[in-house]
Amino acid sequence: MTDQVLTTIENGVGRIRLNRPRAIHALTPEMCDAINAALLGWATDDGVVVVMIDHLPAPDGDPKLSRGFCAGGDIALIATSAKADCVEAERFFTLEYRMNHLLFVYPKPIVAFIDGIVMGGGVGISLPARFRVATERTTFAMPETGIGLFPDVGGGWYLPRLPGRIGAWLAATGARIDGADCAAIGIATHYIASDRLDAVKARILADPTGLGEILDENADATPPATLNAHRAEIDRLFASDRAEEIVAALRADGGAWAGRQLAVLATKSPQTIKVALRQLVEGGRKQSFADNMAMEFGLACAIIRRPDFVEGVRAVIFDKDNAPSWSPATLEEVSDAMIDAIFAPLPADRRWTPLPGIGAAG
């Protein structure tokens, strides 16, 4: 077991508490293993009524260590493996995606408290939950195109199913949205002030069978969503599934908001902008979450072998110069053939499969 995540049963509540505050609770292979083991055990345990996912507060309440729910996966581990033989990276993706899938098909209600930063792997561990509670501190994003990756952990399933073209905008730009935005577009099911969460959790621990009613009774009025001011622009300017056409639309618009999107897109990996947009098209067509995760595993195996991922992690996470040298350097140089190759199915013996048992085909 690992102390990076604590799994306990309290009065019928299976608790999953992320516990890596110095890394904003980023997921490691050991954490995914522990979560999978707990969920599998609780699934057939009549003593577990609901599952609650949150993060432990930082030691001594240090505000520098209290920034978020989960900032993603262990990118340093993945990048180090990608520079070698990719074995550990692929093992991590297998474990993480199996966890994402298990949460998605889980037979018991799950509530995730997404208080603070929820990005990448944090999205993958919370969006499958039936109940998702945002707060005024929530910051949601899928920022992967900024490190030469793509919005994985189920992004291909969730993002194309958001209203209008919000998913395409989030995937391509890595834009950050707040808790009110999350509630407005269905990412969050409830909005509760952060200073009331402990009391709400205590109510759930006292009466787990009343989970849904307790959340409904304690939900606050959601503040106006700042995202609403740009919904029409997002739908119009990000209407295309082709990156070059999105850029052309933004340039033709000439407005201040469009200019900011152009500036952001110029910092992202051209290759993975195109991968993300196609991922959403393909994921939107999938009939099961498992099929989507199998696709994303194939994408992950291909992407980590391309130069942009290692370069993006170097620039953003290791060296922190924020000056990646993308290859190819422009959208026009990223050919359809290159993207087709990234989406090519893996050989049968390398394909991702769900954990056996619970909802394996779901």
Secondary structure, 3 states (H helix, E strand, C coil): CCCCEEEEEECCEEEEEECCHHHCCCECHHHHHHHHHHHHHHHCCCCCCEEEEEECCCHHHCHHHCCEEECCECHHHHHHHHCCCCHHHHHHHHHHHHHHHHHHHCCCCEEEEECCEEECHHHHHHCCCCEEEECCCCEEECCHHHHCCCCCCCHHHHHHHCCCCHHHHHHHHCCCEEHHHHHHCCCCCEECCHHHHHHHHHHHHHCHHHHHHHHHHHCCCCCCCHHHHHHHHHHHHCCCCCHHHHHHHHHHHCCHHHHHHHHHHCCCCHHHHHHHHHHHHHHHHCCCHHHHHHHHHHHHHHHCCCHHHHHHHHHHHHCCCCCCCCCCCCHHHCCHHHHHHHCCCCCHHHCCCCCCCCCCCC
